[in-house]
């Protein structure tokens, strides 16, 4: 038992996580490419034309995965930040910092594709609707987190301040998720419902799920890449760094 | 396959601007972000190598 705990925590140190991340990154890129290729094929060539929205609905294949990722990444980022705050582990803060820009880009992509979907279907690029507004707030939370951390010189203090912001902001995630239920909104109801059978064609669903997996793998690959840079930047004055470079 | 021609595919049933506008932004982000991250890695690695070289030169 004792051995096992030590083994687990081994990868919690930047020193042993750095090479591990390096080994994992190519696999995540490869799986992202595979899921992306199949997902795009289904999105454009297999999934049928939508009865109501014609070909315009195909935006769903990136809009939904990007929106999901923006919320998932926020939760994971807040989780890492919380662990860092509670256990004072170095790597946690670095992980949170590494996830933030990717999450912000996903939130941006969700808003962008939403605007390009809203314009032809609703006639407006933007409306102050509950779901759109709460997603915009999520985007601002990411930006706030990044800006706050960048404004504090001491990385450990930046981690702590950022962690509190991230944890408080988590309240926004369920608001986004349930916004279509709680308020009357222009935005359509959730595409996938936990309790009901999906209301869309099976091939559409598969395309969307594969694209979501592609976005997952992409996000992990890019976040691991970024955390490696952050590790080197923050640990530059330590001895072990010298052995990493060749 | 329900596209009769390449032109029809790119026209997206009249939604070309919206569909391709969305996918183009997605492709742009997923290309630029990894490039920026790769650059950040190269920069810090270069900086650390120069630092190490400076140390070695100082010692010799």
Interface residues (C-beta under 8 A of the other chain):
Chain A: X44 X45 X48 X49 X54 X55 X56 X58 X59 X62 X63 X66 X101 X102 X105 X108 X109 X112 X113 X116 X117 X119 X120 X218 X221 X222 X225 X226 X228 X229 X232 X233 X236 X241 X242 X245
Chain B: X1 X2 X3 X9 X12 X13 X14 X15 X17 X18 X19 X21 X22 X23 X25 X26 X29 X30 X33 X34 X37 X38 X40 X41 X43 X44 X45 X47 X48 X49 X51 X52
